[in-house]
């Protein structure tokens, strides 16, 4: 018995890539052979997987599990295969949230949703990492579904805090002001521009020295330039930092320095950084779009809209109310325990073994 995984892109620092490698290792420990086949791959993990062209012929007891997150040519290879298929769905951003800024990416996500629908009739089981994503699977025509969180440690970065980054952030705090943090792709659908708008209000009403750190790499070039122009137009160039891609040690420094984690995203299928923030004891204030209310639960303030005045007031409440911070910290500790990677891994393997007979 073997369950081989097919993934559009395998990367060492990508949550889906880590999840995929963890699943393969767990399947092998359970006595089910498992290799990973990719469309593209970062060099540092190439030795852990094989290019899709090496998929080769399948045996009588082989299953294929597709990691679905975006449109990809590897799907065309998968679609020609006769082996029984499983799907692991990680959400695909709606194309209309990207089309005006990055039409090429919008095409890829639109293709991804089409490919997801094409697999519905062939899939024996489809696993989603949230109930929200499961609802999208059902809407796409899948009849047998389950929910298992990502197989990654979402409570910690796994690194010590970078000394230089920690020192720089601490130096800025000597002059006062709170540090607001967002972690994720700097993309129009993540709406960091709405966080910038909120910061402008927050500085006028509550804390004129507050800072916003947008930690993540940009999606394309057009949106990043527009965001920089917006920050400058609001006179916030000294208050808003966009870090680009950083390593785990630097990310750890930002989490440790943050007073509040803020999220204004218009679409999230799960949102790992919300759990990372809770795992670091950073209170969360987030717009309740898509899967965000499900992920946060009662461990943060989830807002019904993104009105900047109400958003800023919620942030100030978290900053200024020690009792609220204590309550949220307790709720966050309970919440993150529900995302135990060991528990999720066991559940995922049991699901696969139950379906395949492995």
N, C-alpha and C positions, 0 to 999 in steps of 0.2 A: 504494500500500500504506500502511495506517495501523493502528496499534495504540493504541487509546484505553484509558486506565485509569479504572476506577471504584473509588472509595474511600469508605468510610462517613464518615470525618472527616479533613480535611486541616488540619494545624497546623504552624506554622513550627518549633517546638521539639520536635516529636514525631519519633522515629526513623523510624517508618513513613512519615510525611509527607516527610521529607528523602529517604528512599529512593525514594519515588514520583516526586518531582521530578527526582532524579538520573537515574532510568531514562528518563523522558520526554526529558530533554535528550540522553542518550546515543543513544536511538533516532533522534532527529532528526538527530544528527551522522552516523548510519549510513544516512541517507536514508529512514527510516521515519517518516512523520508520526505525531505522538502528542499528544493532549490529555488533560487530567485532568478527571474529573467527580466531584463530591463531594456528600455528603449535608449535612454541615455544614463550616464553614471559618472559621479565624481571619482577622480583617480584613487582617492584614499580608501574607497570601499569596493573598487572593481574586483578585487580578489575574493570578495564574499559572494559574488553573483556572476551571472553569465549574460552576454548580449542575447537579445531575443532571437537572432538568427540561429542560435545554437539550441533552440527548443527541441528540435528533432522529433522523432516519432514517439508516441506515447504507448505505454504498455496497457494491459487490460485493467490494471488496478490504479491507474493514474487519474488524478483530478487536477483541474486548473482553477486557481483562485485569482481573480482580477482585482487589483487595488485601483479603484475608480476615484479620480479626483480632477481630471481634466481631459479634454480630447487628445487623442494620441494615435499615431500610426501603428503602435503595437496592438491596438485593438483589432486592426484588420488581420493581423496574424492570428490572434486569439479566435476571431470569429470563424476562421476556416477549420478550426480544430474540432474533432469528434468527441474529445474527452468530456465527461460531465463537468459542469462549471459551477463555481461559487463566486460570489461578489462581496467585496468589502468596500462600503461606500463612505467617503470622507467629506462629502458635500462638494458641489460645483456652484460657483458664484453665478447668479443670473447675469446674462450677457448685457442686459440693459443698464446695469450699474457700471459697466466698463466701456460700452461702445463709443461714447463721445470722446473718451480720452485715449483708449488703447484698442482700436478696432481689431488688431491682430489677435490680442488676447481675448477679446469678446468672441471672435470666431472660434477660438480654441475651446472656450467654456461652452459655447453653444453646441459645438461638435460633441463635447463630452456628455452633455445631457442627451443628445440623440443616441450616442453609443450606449449610454446607460439604459435607455429604453429598449434598445435592440437586444440587450442581454436578458431582459425580463423573462421571456418565454423559455430561455434555456437554463436559467439559474435554478439550481436545486435549493439553494439557501443564499440569502443576502443579509449580511451583517452591517449594521450602521453603528457609528460611534455616539449617537444621541437619538433620543426619541424623535426629535425634529427631523433628523436625517432619515429615520425609519419612515416617517410620514411621507417624505419625498419618494422613497422607494415604492411604497404602496401606491402612490399617485402614478408612478411610472409603470405600474403593472406587475410588480413583484408580489407573489402570494405567500411565500414562506420567508419570514424576516425575523431578526433578533437584534438586540442592542447590547453592545459591549464597548466600553470606553477604550480609548487608545492605549496600546500596550507600551506606554512610556512612563517614566517617573515624572509626573507633572508637578510635584511638590518642591522640586529643587533643581538647580541648574547642574549640580554635580561638580561645581568648581569653587575654589576659594576666590574671594573678592580680589579683583585686580587692584594692586596698591596705587598705581598712578591715577586710575579713574576714581577710586575712593577719595584720594587726596584732593583731586580737582573738585569733586562734588562737595566735599566738606568745606573747602575754601569758599565756595560760593555761598554756603549756608551761614558763614560767619557774618555776612552782611544782612542776614534775615531772609524771610521769604520761605514759603513751603515749596516742596518739589512734587509736581504732578507727573505721573509716568503713564505712557502708553507703549506697549510692545506689540509689534506686528508689521505686516507689509504696509509701507506708505503708499496707499492706493486709494483711489476715489471711493471704492465701496466701503473702506474702513473709516472714511470720513474724518481724517485728522483735522481737516479745515474747520469742522464743527467744534473740535476741542480748542483750536486756536481762538475761535469766536468766543467760546466760553471763558477762556483764559482772559481775554480782553475785558469781559464783564467782571470776572472775579477780581482782577487787579484794581478795577475802579471801585468796586463795592466793598472788598474785604482785605485784600493784601496786595499793595502796589508793587511788592518785590517778588511775587510768586513766579515760579518757573515751570515750563512744560518741556518734558523730554520725550521726543518721538523716536523710539528705538526700533530701527528696522530699515531694510533696504527699500528703495523706491521701485514701484512698478512702472517701467518705462521712463521716459524723460519729460513728457508734456505735463503730467500732473505735478511732478516734483517742482518744476519751474513755476507753475501757477501757484503752488502752495507757498513757495519762497516769496513770491511777489505779494501774496496776500498777507503774510507775516510782516513784511516790510511796510506795506500800506497801513497796517494797524499800529505801526511803531513798536513792534514786539521782537525785533531782530535780536536783541540782547536777552530776551526772556524765553525764546523758543529755540531748542536745539534739535536737529535732525541728525542722528548719529550715523546712518547707513548701517551696513552689516558689521556686527561686532562679535567677539568670541564669548564663550561661556563665562569666563572670569570677569569680563567687563559687564556683561549682563547681570551677573551676581551683584556687582557694585551698584548698579542702578536700582535693583530691587531693594537692596539694603538701605539705600539713601531715600527712597520714595516715602512720601507721606500718604499719598492716595493714588491708587491706580484708576485711571479714567478711560472709558471706552464709549465712543459714539458711533460705532460701526452700524451700517445699514443691513448687513447680512453676515451671520456667523452660523456655521453648521455645528460648532462646538466652542471653539476659542480657548486653546490651551493656555495662553498667557493669563486669563482670568484665574485659572486654577494655580498657576505658578505664583501669582500675586498673593492669593489666599494662603498658599503654602509658606510664603515668606512673611506672613502676618501683615501684609499691606491691605488696608481696607479698600473695597471696590465701590465705585460709583459708575454705573453703566446704563446706557440706553437699552431698553429691553426688546431688541430686535431679534427675530428668528429664535435661535437656540440659547441666547444669552440668559433669559430667565431660568431655563432648565439647568444650565451649567452653574449659575451662581446660587440658585435656591434662596435660602434666607440669610446667606452669608455676606450680603452686600446690599447697597441701595440700588434698586433697578427702577429706572425712570420710564414713564409712559410716553414721554416725548423728549425732544432735544432743545426745548426752549432754553437759550443760554442763561437767562436770569434764574430759572428754576434749577438748571444744572449747576450753576455757580453756587446757589444757595445750598444745594445738597452737599457739594464738596465742602463748603464752609461748615456745615453741620458736622460732618465727619471729622474735620480738622479740630473743631473747637469743643466737641462734646466727648469728654473722656469716657463717660459711661457707655455711650454708643459705640465707641471704638472697642471697649472691653467686650460688649455683647457681640459685636461683629467678629472679633477675634475668636471667641469661643465657637460661634457658628461656623466660621471658616475652618477651624481645626476639625470639627465634625464632618464638614462637607468634603474636605480633601481626603479624609480617610475612606470615603466611598469610591475614590478613584484609585484604589490600591492596584498597582501594576501586577502584583502577584495574584490577586483575586480575579482581575480581568483576564489575565493570561490563562488561568485555569478554566474559566468559563468559556473562553474562545476555543481552546483545545477540545473541551468536552463537546461543544457544539459541532465542531468539525468531525470528531470521532463518531458522534452519534449519527451524522448524516452519511459519512463515507463507510462506516463499518470498521474504521481503523482501530 
